[in-house]
Amino acid sequence: MAFPPTSPPLARALTERDYNDPTAVQMAVLAPDAATRDLLVSAQTGSGKTIAFGLAIASNLLGDAEVLPRAGAPLALVVAPTRELALQVHRELSWLYQHAGTRIVACVGGMDPRQEKRQLIEGCHIVVGTPGRLRDHLERHSLKISGLKAVVLDEADEMLDLGFREDLEFLLEATPKERRTLLFSATLPRGIVALAKSYQRNAFRIEASAGERGHADIEYRAMRITAHDTEHAVVNVLRFFESPSTLVFCNKRETVRHLNAILLERGFSVVSLSGEFSQSERNAALQALRDGKARVCVATDVAARGIDLPTLGLVIHADLPNDSESLQHRSGRTGRAGRKGVSVMLIPPSRRRHAERLLGSAGIKAVWCGVPTVEVIRKLDHERLLESMLQSLSQVDADHDEDVAMAKELLAQRSSEDIAAALVRVYRSKLPAAEDVTDAGIGYSTPDAGYVRKQDRGQERPRDQRSQNFTAPSSTVWFRLNLGRQDKADPKYLIPEICRQGDITKRHIGVIRIMDHETRFEVDSEAAAKFADLVGRTKGKIRIERAEMPSDGQVAPKPHESHQSKPYEAKPHVTKPIQTEPNQSEKASAAPRVDKSHWQAKRKDRGPARPNTSDARPVHKKKFGPKPWAGLHKKKVRKDPT
């Protein structure tokens, strides 16, 4: 399918870049119904939106002309949420309008505002910038927008999420009323619809998203991990897919720094991006990714927005996003322009329900699986090694005398098997080692068991094994915890801590015995190996280690047992010894009695006792205003004459 008729200079630029097949959103904005109208476009990230609105505003800027007049006040304003996205839009529009004599200026944070001011004063046709910097230039009268013909809001939902609503409204209210407004967004929440109704006139709505399928070119995988295996899982996922470029998302800057250090230590070529980086540092990191010097980028959501890497084939969510929109924006960094991509979500047991809600609200069907193990990665390395060697042999130039001479010299000294083994060793030495990951199947239910979906309510619910009482297995393993009765240890506080450190559930814990200075407890032998491995890595005030089975002399007289049910133990019947001393009743009967006749005589002299009126009906008296003695008991306070 060819591009619809457009301006000749833009058609020439598209031909030079081999843009022959337009995307769905590019076809929609060039349709006759959308011409000269305000547009509200919903399209997924990576669907060619930049070229789409560049083609859409061409009729407003060029008209029937092929070259724009001399640059003066800007004719179009493009607002983007982040610096990277604004600079990317600047690059795309520069080659698209190169044959039309267009001058484009970028105004973003982190750049020299004085240089931007000089460029704006010299004149331009299109201004691309972030909301804060554009408002700053507008308030300083460096930016003249009285002659604007078109305004484009790119990734409008992200701008609202980042808190730019006030700046956007300020810019839109300052632009001319007869402008053309184009609003592009990956999702259309209520805030975007309200913004469109306020600042657009009879907008033409275009739905070019992938619908319920999410990104059609992205494969989603939900990998079950334990709470302490996030770093090891990231290493194994990177080794399993071997993508030329990978984005690893974290929610906090501290996590970005920590994970970046871990991957560097493992031997990966990695860079990081976060909000604390300067613009020069961000540019250096992105350039390293584009040049292939770095294969992995660890970043936060805000820092990674606007990144467009043609070789990006893998996105890893080390920390799950907060909402489905963020999930789609993150995953949209891959699978762009018809290329395939993979989005991997690392899900510990405590975040499983949250992950299911994210996938459900985004309409995404993910493949649930475990983290690739060391054995699987070794098998892949073997296959990749053979393929790489065969490819290298097919490219050997027989006429290259130097290589042939070196090969003959090696064969003269060592056998062919030794030489091949040395090549394999060199190849494997360059690969980061895979990590041993714990099987998350123990205590981790599948998405289709242990809970009730909304559409299945009222039907028979599968019983959750974690809610069953602990049944003593054939064998248990004892562990020791460094808190006791003197530290006010209590099972209701110890059990959650044990489950958190060892990544087990309550059903794996048996008897808990609290002593003076320590606590000992049982763990199911099936989960004991994993439990011992995890608690050995944890460092903190509460330390857990393996212990021997406590003897009777070590147990406190009345130990605190756990809340779990235990088999009934019959206690031996103990007969009480015969009492040789008199009991209380005998002592009372043997005591001398007090003569009460004198008291009874006094009571007869007082007359008959008063009747009991507790059950009598109360008498209600009428109220005739305040009591005359009200307030007389209050103490008078002398006022200070001063």
WOVENBEL-V15076 format. One record per pair of residues at least 12 apart in sequence whose C-alpha atoms are under 8 Angstrom apart, sorted by the first residue. I is the first residue (numbers start at 0). J is the second residue. Records with the same first field share a line. If there is no record, write none. Layout:
I = J / J
This chain:
0 = 19 / 20 / 21
1 = 19 / 20 / 21
2 = 19 / 20 / 21 / 26
3 = 26 / 29
5 = 54
6 = 57 / 58 / 61 / 63 / 65
7 = 65
8 = 65 / 66 / 96 / 97 / 98 / 99
9 = 54 / 95 / 96 / 98 / 99
11 = 98
12 = 94 / 95 / 96 / 97 / 98
13 = 95
22 = 46 / 47
23 = 46 / 207
24 = 42 / 46 / 47 / 48 / 51 / 205 / 207
25 = 47 / 48 / 50 / 51 / 52 / 54
27 = 205 / 207
28 = 51 / 52 / 55 / 205
29 = 54 / 55
33 = 203
34 = 55
35 = 58 / 59 / 179
36 = 179 / 201 / 202 / 203
37 = 179 / 180 / 181 / 199 / 200 / 201 / 202 / 203
38 = 180 / 181 / 182 / 202 / 203 / 204 / 205
39 = 181 / 182 / 183 / 195 / 202 / 203 / 204 / 205
40 = 181 / 182 / 183 / 184 / 204 / 205 / 206 / 207
41 = 183 / 184 / 185 / 186 / 187 / 204 / 205 / 206 / 207 / 208
42 = 183 / 184 / 185 / 186 / 206 / 207 / 208 / 209
43 = 184 / 185 / 186 / 207 / 208 / 209 / 214 / 331
44 = 185 / 328 / 331 / 332 / 335
45 = 331 / 332 / 333 / 334 / 335 / 336
46 = 335 / 336
47 = 336
48 = 183
49 = 88 / 91 / 92
50 = 91 / 92 / 95
52 = 151 / 181
53 = 92 / 95
56 = 149
59 = 148 / 149
60 = 74 / 75 / 148
65 = 99
66 = 98 / 99 / 100 / 101
67 = 99 / 100 / 101
70 = 101 / 102 / 121 / 122 / 123 / 124
71 = 121 / 122 / 123 / 124
72 = 122 / 123 / 124 / 143 / 144 / 145 / 146 / 147
73 = 122 / 123 / 124 / 125 / 126 / 143 / 144 / 146 / 147
74 = 124 / 125 / 144 / 146 / 147 / 148 / 149
75 = 124 / 125 / 126 / 147 / 148 / 149 / 150 / 151
76 = 125 / 126 / 127 / 147 / 149 / 150 / 151
77 = 125 / 126 / 127 / 128 / 150 / 151 / 152 / 153
78 = 127 / 128 / 129 / 130 / 150 / 151 / 152 / 153
79 = 127 / 128 / 129 / 130 / 152 / 153 / 154 / 155 / 158
80 = 129 / 130 / 153 / 154 / 155 / 157 / 158 / 161
81 = 129 / 301 / 304 / 305
82 = 107 / 108 / 128 / 129 / 305
83 = 304 / 305 / 306
84 = 304 / 305 / 306
85 = 105 / 107 / 127 / 128 / 129 / 305
86 = 105 / 127
87 = 305 / 307
88 = 127
89 = 103 / 104 / 105 / 127
101 = 123 / 124 / 125
102 = 122 / 123 / 124 / 125
103 = 123 / 124 / 125 / 126 / 127
104 = 118 / 119 / 123 / 125 / 126 / 127
105 = 126 / 127 / 128
106 = 126 / 127 / 128 / 129 / 132 / 133
107 = 128 / 129 / 132 / 133
108 = 129 / 131 / 132
109 = 277 / 278
110 = 278
116 = 136 / 141 / 142
119 = 141 / 142
120 = 141 / 142
130 = 163 / 166 / 167 / 170
131 = 163 / 166
134 = 166 / 169 / 170
144 = 173 / 174 / 175
145 = 174 / 175
146 = 175
147 = 174 / 175 / 178
148 = 177 / 178 / 179
149 = 178 / 179 / 180 / 181
150 = 178 / 179 / 180 / 181
151 = 180 / 181 / 182 / 183
152 = 180 / 181 / 182 / 183
153 = 182 / 183 / 184
154 = 183 / 184 / 185
155 = 182 / 183 / 184 / 191
156 = 184 / 185 / 186 / 187 / 188 / 190 / 191
159 = 190 / 191
171 = 198
180 = 198 / 199
182 = 195
185 = 208 / 328
186 = 324
211 = 361 / 362 / 363
212 = 362 / 363 / 364
213 = 327 / 361 / 362 / 363
214 = 331 / 334
216 = 334 / 335 / 337 / 338 / 339 / 340
217 = 330 / 333 / 334 / 339 / 340 / 341 / 342
218 = 339 / 340 / 341 / 342 / 365
219 = 341 / 342 / 343 / 344 / 363 / 364 / 365 / 366
220 = 341 / 342 / 343 / 344 / 365 / 366 / 367 / 368
221 = 343 / 344 / 345 / 346 / 365 / 366 / 367 / 368
222 = 343 / 344 / 345 / 346 / 367 / 368 / 369 / 370
223 = 345 / 346 / 347 / 348 / 367 / 368 / 369 / 370 / 439
224 = 345 / 346 / 347 / 348 / 369 / 370 / 437 / 438 / 439
225 = 346 / 347 / 348 / 437 / 438 / 439 / 502
226 = 347 / 348 / 502
227 = 533
228 = 436 / 437
229 = 317 / 345
230 = 258 / 261
231 = 434 / 435 / 436
232 = 345 / 370 / 371 / 434 / 436
233 = 315 / 317
234 = 262 / 433 / 434
235 = 370 / 371 / 372 / 373 / 376 / 433 / 434
236 = 370 / 371
238 = 376 / 431 / 433
239 = 371 / 376 / 379
240 = 313
242 = 294 / 311 / 312 / 313
243 = 291 / 294 / 310 / 311 / 312
244 = 288 / 291 / 293 / 294 / 295 / 296 / 308 / 310 / 311 / 312 / 313
245 = 294 / 295 / 296 / 311 / 312 / 313 / 314 / 315
246 = 295 / 296 / 297 / 298 / 311 / 313 / 314 / 315
247 = 295 / 296 / 297 / 298 / 314 / 315 / 316 / 317
248 = 297 / 298 / 299 / 300 / 314 / 315 / 316 / 317 / 318 / 329
249 = 297 / 298 / 299 / 300 / 316 / 317 / 318 / 319
250 = 299 / 300 / 318 / 319 / 320
251 = 299
252 = 273 / 274 / 299
255 = 271 / 272 / 273 / 297 / 298 / 299
256 = 271
258 = 297
259 = 271 / 297
265 = 431 / 432
266 = 430 / 431
267 = 294 / 295 / 431
268 = 292 / 293 / 294 / 295
269 = 293 / 294 / 295 / 296 / 297
270 = 284 / 293 / 295 / 296 / 297
271 = 284 / 296 / 297 / 298
272 = 284 / 296 / 297 / 298 / 299 / 302 / 303
273 = 298 / 299 / 301 / 302 / 303
274 = 299 / 301 / 302
288 = 308
289 = 308
300 = 325 / 329
304 = 328 / 329
306 = 332
307 = 332
308 = 332
309 = 335
311 = 332 / 333 / 334 / 340
312 = 333 / 334 / 339 / 340 / 341
313 = 333 / 340 / 341 / 342 / 343
314 = 329 / 330 / 332 / 333 / 340 / 341 / 342 / 343
315 = 342 / 343 / 344 / 345
316 = 342 / 343 / 344 / 345
317 = 344 / 345
318 = 345
319 = 344 / 345 / 346 / 354
322 = 357
323 = 357 / 358 / 360 / 361
324 = 361
326 = 357
327 = 361
330 = 342
348 = 443
351 = 446
355 = 446
369 = 438 / 439
370 = 436
372 = 433 / 434 / 435 / 436
373 = 433 / 434 / 435
376 = 433
384 = 423 / 426
437 = 529
441 = 503 / 526
442 = 465 / 503 / 504
448 = 461 / 463
449 = 461 / 462 / 463 / 464
450 = 463
465 = 504 / 505 / 506
466 = 506
467 = 506
468 = 506 / 563 / 564
469 = 505 / 506 / 507 / 508 / 509 / 563 / 564
470 = 506 / 564 / 565
471 = 509 / 523
472 = 523 / 524
474 = 523 / 524
475 = 521 / 522 / 523 / 524 / 527
476 = 521 / 522 / 523 / 524 / 527 / 545 / 548
477 = 519 / 520 / 521 / 522 / 545 / 546 / 547 / 548
478 = 519 / 520 / 521 / 522 / 543 / 544 / 545 / 546 / 547
479 = 517 / 518 / 519 / 520 / 543 / 544 / 545 / 546
480 = 517 / 518 / 519 / 541 / 542 / 543 / 544
481 = 516 / 517 / 518 / 541 / 542 / 543
482 = 516 / 517 / 518 / 541
483 = 513 / 514 / 515 / 516 / 517 / 518
484 = 513 / 514 / 515 / 516 / 517
485 = 515 / 516
486 = 516
488 = 513
489 = 559
490 = 511 / 559 / 560 / 561 / 562
500 = 533 / 534 / 537
501 = 529 / 530 / 531 / 533 / 534
502 = 530 / 533
503 = 526 / 530
507 = 522 / 523 / 526
508 = 520 / 521 / 522 / 523
509 = 521 / 522 / 523 / 561 / 563
510 = 560 / 561 / 563
511 = 559 / 560 / 561
512 = 554 / 558 / 559 / 560 / 561
513 = 555 / 558 / 559 / 560
514 = 554 / 555 / 558
515 = 555
519 = 546 / 549
531 = 544 / 545
